[in-house]
Amino acid sequence: AEESNIRASSATLSSSIFAGFFTPTSVVFAQLRTGNATGGACAYVSNGETCPVARRDAAVSIMDNKGGSNGYLLMFGGVTGVGSTYPSPLLSYLKRSKLIPVTPLNDLWFLDLEGLTQECLMHGVCTSVLPWKIIEVPGKRPSPRWGASMSLDSFATLFVTGGATYDSTGGYSELDDLFVFR
């Protein structure tokens, strides 16, 4: 999530995940507690992250949310910056600036929502730690991007399409490809 507005000169990223409980007249938002695959604290080390790095504009979808199961939140790509604040990628993209590099991502993660309770959502206080796990993608994967669309069909086939990317030689560009994960 980015805490900024479109005219801000810099953005602040976080790894926060929020869920909303809607009634006909109100909504209660709850910040979800997340951790690594074993429920421990997230670590960001040179040989790999145990949780997703802070980002914005990732493609997100829910999988297997049926009956008594909360399912999983799937997250692909997005864009990150250096440090906790950096020049706003949205403003740079709109201005087509080649002077403000960002880091587009192409990682695929899932957040296990099994520990998410109705009490957590209704009252906005969540105590369970929901674990993140990276999904290793065999073969060719989509190029790094943000703002992509992602959808699941009834057979759990995942579709990722579009988005934008950045490289230091060509600047910003839109993508029009389609990737299918089975």
Phi, psi and chi 1 to 4 in degrees:
 res  aa     phi    psi   chi1   chi2   chi3   chi4
   1 ALA       -  142.3      -      -      -      -
   2 GLU  -107.7  132.8  178.0 -179.5  -34.2      -
   3 GLU  -103.9   90.1  -61.2  170.0   11.2      -
   4 SER  -166.3  176.0 -177.3      -      -      -
   5 ASN  -124.9  168.5   67.0   48.4      -      -
   6 ILE   -62.1  -27.5 -165.6  166.7      -      -
   7 ARG   -92.2   -4.1  -61.2 -164.1 -166.7  -45.5
   8 ALA   -66.7  146.2      -      -      -      -
   9 SER   -81.6  -17.7   60.3      -      -      -
  10 SER  -142.8  161.6   67.2      -      -      -
  11 ALA  -123.2  153.1      -      -      -      -
  12 THR  -118.0  122.9  -57.5      -      -      -
  13 LEU   -96.4  152.6  -68.3  179.4      -      -
  14 SER  -140.8  168.7   75.3      -      -      -
  15 SER  -104.2   19.7  -64.8      -      -      -
  16 SER   -69.8  142.2  -59.9      -      -      -
  17 ILE  -122.0  130.2  -57.3  -75.3      -      -
  18 PHE  -120.8  148.0  -69.1   85.5      -      -
  19 ALA  -126.9  149.0      -      -      -      -
  20 GLY  -116.0  140.9      -      -      -      -
  21 PHE  -110.0  114.1 -179.7   79.9      -      -
  22 PHE  -100.9  137.1  -68.1   84.5      -      -
  23 THR  -119.8  174.0   70.5      -      -      -
  24 PRO   -60.9  -22.1  -25.8   34.5      -      -
  25 THR  -121.7   -4.8   58.7      -      -      -
  26 SER  -157.3  174.5   67.6      -      -      -
  27 VAL  -142.2  140.5   61.4      -      -      -
  28 VAL  -116.6  123.7  173.7      -      -      -
  29 PHE   -98.6  139.4  -76.4  100.6      -      -
  30 ALA  -125.4  133.2      -      -      -      -
  31 GLN   -83.0  124.6 -176.8  171.8   -3.9      -
  32 LEU   -83.7  140.6  -53.5 -177.8      -      -
  33 ARG   -88.2  126.4  -65.3 -177.9   62.1 -153.2
  34 THR  -122.5  157.8   61.5      -      -      -
  35 GLY  -152.6 -169.5      -      -      -      -
  36 ASN   -77.3 -175.1   63.9   26.6      -      -
  37 ALA   -60.0  -23.2      -      -      -      -
  38 THR  -101.1    6.1   60.8      -      -      -
  39 GLY    88.7    2.8      -      -      -      -
  40 GLY   -83.7 -177.0      -      -      -      -
  41 ALA   -67.9  147.5      -      -      -      -
  42 CYS   -71.0  146.7  -66.0      -      -      -
  43 ALA  -132.4  140.7      -      -      -      -
  44 TYR  -122.9   97.3  -55.7   98.7      -      -
  45 VAL  -123.0  165.1  -66.4      -      -      -
  46 SER   -61.7  -28.2   60.7      -      -      -
  47 ASN   -94.8   12.2   62.4  -11.4      -      -
  48 GLY   137.8  150.5      -      -      -      -
  49 GLU   -92.3  149.8  -66.0   85.3   22.7      -
  50 THR   -97.8   -5.3   61.8      -      -      -
  51 CYS  -146.2  160.1  -63.6      -      -      -
  52 PRO   -63.2  143.6  -16.7   26.5      -      -
  53 VAL   -69.9  158.1  -63.1      -      -      -
  54 ALA   -58.3  138.9      -      -      -      -
  55 ARG  -157.5  174.4   65.8 -170.2   66.9 -151.8
  56 ARG  -139.5  164.7   60.5  167.0  -75.2  148.5
  57 ASP    57.9   34.4  -61.8  -30.3      -      -
  58 ALA   -79.5  153.8      -      -      -      -
  59 ALA   -83.9  133.4      -      -      -      -
  60 VAL  -133.1  142.0  177.1      -      -      -
  61 SER  -149.6  156.4 -171.3      -      -      -
  62 ILE  -103.6  137.7  -61.6  -69.8      -      -
  63 MET  -126.3  140.5 -178.9  173.3   92.7      -
  64 ASP    59.6   36.1  -69.4  -21.4      -      -
  65 ASN   -91.1   83.7 -175.2    7.8      -      -
  66 LYS  -135.1  143.2  -59.0  173.1 -170.1  157.3
  67 GLY    50.9 -120.6      -      -      -      -
  68 GLY   -87.8    4.7      -      -      -      -
  69 SER  -107.2  133.2  170.6      -      -      -
  70 ASN   -78.8  -21.1  -70.6  -27.3      -      -
  71 GLY    78.7 -148.2      -      -      -      -
  72 TYR  -135.9  147.9  -55.0   96.0      -      -
  73 LEU   -98.9  120.8 -179.7  140.1      -      -
  74 LEU   -97.1  140.6  -63.9  172.1      -      -
  75 MET  -137.8  127.8 -179.8  175.5   71.0      -
  76 PHE  -123.4  134.1  173.5   79.2      -      -
  77 GLY    63.5 -146.6      -      -      -      -
  78 GLY   113.4 -168.5      -      -      -      -
  79 VAL  -137.8  142.9   63.6      -      -      -
  80 THR  -130.4  168.8 -167.7      -      -      -
  81 GLY  -125.3 -172.7      -      -      -      -
  82 VAL   -96.6  124.9  177.0      -      -      -
  83 GLY    79.1 -171.9      -      -      -      -
  84 SER   -85.4  -20.2   61.0      -      -      -
  85 THR  -128.5  146.1   62.6      -      -      -
  86 TYR  -160.5  163.8   65.4   97.9      -      -
  87 PRO   -57.2  140.7  -23.2   33.1      -      -
  88 SER   -61.8  119.9  173.5      -      -      -
  89 PRO   -67.2  -31.4   23.0  -30.7      -      -
  90 LEU   -64.8  -47.1  177.7   58.3      -      -
  91 LEU   -64.7  -41.4 -170.5   55.9      -      -
  92 SER   -62.4  -42.2  -59.4      -      -      -
  93 TYR   -63.2  -46.5  171.8   71.4      -      -
  94 LEU   -63.8  -33.1  -67.6  172.9      -      -
  95 LYS   -86.3   -6.7  -70.3 -178.9  175.1 -178.2
  96 ARG    59.0   35.8  -63.5  -69.4 -165.9 -154.7
  97 SER   -71.8  133.6  171.5      -      -      -
  98 LYS  -100.4    3.2  -67.3 -175.2 -179.6 -176.8
  99 LEU   -95.8   -9.6  -57.3  174.4      -      -
 100 ILE  -119.6   91.1  -56.6  173.3      -      -
 101 PRO   -72.9  144.6   26.6  -32.5      -      -
 102 VAL  -125.7  170.3  -65.3      -      -      -
 103 THR  -115.5  101.1  -55.6      -      -      -
 104 PRO   -71.4  150.8   14.4  -15.5      -      -
 105 LEU  -119.2  154.5  -56.5  165.1      -      -
 106 ASN  -136.9   32.7   69.6  -18.9      -      -
 107 ASP   -88.9  154.3   48.5   -5.4      -      -
 108 LEU  -122.7  122.0 -179.2   60.5      -      -
 109 TRP  -125.1  156.5  -68.4   84.5      -      -
 110 PHE  -130.1  144.8   76.3   82.6      -      -
 111 LEU  -110.4  118.8 -179.1   65.2      -      -
 112 ASP   -75.7  115.5 -172.6  -14.8      -      -
 113 LEU   -93.1    9.4  -59.3  174.5      -      -
 114 GLU   -56.4  -36.9 -169.5   60.8   35.1      -
 115 GLY   -80.7   -0.1      -      -      -      -
 116 LEU   -75.9  124.2 -172.2   59.4      -      -
 117 THR  -110.1  158.2   64.6      -      -      -
 118 GLN   -65.1  -34.9 -172.6  170.6   -0.3      -
 119 GLU   -62.4  -41.5  -69.6   76.9   27.6      -
 120 CYS   -57.1  -48.8  155.0      -      -      -
 121 LEU   -70.6  -41.2  -65.5  174.3      -      -
 122 MET   -67.9  -33.9  -71.5  175.7   66.7      -
 123 HIS  -107.3   -8.5  -57.2  -67.9      -      -
 124 GLY    76.4   14.6      -      -      -      -
 125 VAL  -124.5  111.6  179.2      -      -      -
 126 CYS  -113.1  130.9  -59.2      -      -      -
 127 THR  -110.8  -24.5   56.6      -      -      -
 128 SER   -71.2  142.0  -62.6      -      -      -
 129 VAL   -93.6  121.9  176.2      -      -      -
 130 LEU   -93.8  127.4  -54.9  175.1      -      -
 131 PRO   -86.3  137.1   27.9  -31.1      -      -
 132 TRP   -89.6  148.1  -79.9  109.8      -      -
 133 LYS  -145.1  133.8 -175.0  165.5 -173.8 -149.5
 134 ILE   -78.9  144.8 -166.5  159.4      -      -
 135 ILE  -104.5  117.8  -59.7  172.0      -      -
 136 GLU   -75.6  127.5  -62.3  -61.5  -27.8      -
 137 VAL  -104.9  112.7  177.9      -      -      -
 138 PRO   -75.1  153.8   27.0  -31.1      -      -
 139 GLY    72.7 -157.4      -      -      -      -
 140 LYS   -74.1  136.3 -173.6  174.3  179.0  180.0
 141 ARG  -117.4  161.6   64.8  174.1   35.5 -165.7
 142 PRO   -59.9  150.8  -21.6   31.7      -      -
 143 SER   -66.4  157.8   59.8      -      -      -
 144 PRO   -57.2  138.7  -25.9   36.0      -      -
 145 ARG  -163.9  162.8   63.5 -169.9   65.5 -150.8
 146 TRP  -133.6  160.8   71.2   89.7      -      -
 147 GLY    73.7   17.0      -      -      -      -
 148 ALA   -75.4  165.0      -      -      -      -
 149 SER  -104.1  144.6  -67.1      -      -      -
 150 MET  -139.2  137.5 -177.9  165.5   74.7      -
 151 SER  -146.4  150.8 -177.7      -      -      -
 152 LEU  -115.3  139.2  -81.0  160.9      -      -
 153 ASP   -95.6 -178.2   69.2   11.3      -      -
 154 SER   -69.3  -10.7   60.0      -      -      -
 155 PHE  -100.8   12.8  -59.2  104.2      -      -
 156 ALA    64.8   28.9      -      -      -      -
 157 THR   -85.5  128.1  -56.8      -      -      -
 158 LEU  -101.5  129.3  178.4   65.5      -      -
 159 PHE  -113.6  130.4  -59.5   88.3      -      -
 160 VAL  -125.1  129.2  174.7      -      -      -
 161 THR  -144.7  151.2 -174.0      -      -      -
 162 GLY    69.1 -158.9      -      -      -      -
 163 GLY   106.6 -169.8      -      -      -      -
 164 ALA  -134.8  159.5      -      -      -      -
 165 THR  -142.0  174.7 -165.8      -      -      -
 166 TYR  -143.9  137.0  174.9   87.6      -      -
 167 ASP  -138.7  154.1   74.3   53.8      -      -
 168 SER   -67.3  -19.3   59.0      -      -      -
 169 THR   -93.2  -37.2   57.7      -      -      -
 170 GLY  -103.4   -9.6      -      -      -      -
 171 GLY    76.6 -145.8      -      -      -      -
 172 TYR   -88.5  144.6  -66.0   93.2      -      -
 173 SER  -151.2  151.7   60.1      -      -      -
 174 GLU   -88.4  150.8  -71.0   84.1   21.0      -
 175 LEU  -115.2  145.1  -59.0  165.4      -      -
 176 ASP  -132.0   30.8   63.0   -3.9      -      -
 177 ASP   -95.2  169.8   48.5    3.8      -      -
 178 LEU  -132.9  128.8  171.3   67.1      -      -
 179 PHE  -118.4  142.8  -77.8   82.4      -      -
 180 VAL  -122.5  128.1  178.7      -      -      -
 181 PHE  -114.3  131.5  -60.6   95.5      -      -
 182 ARG  -119.8      -  -67.2 -165.8  168.6  117.2
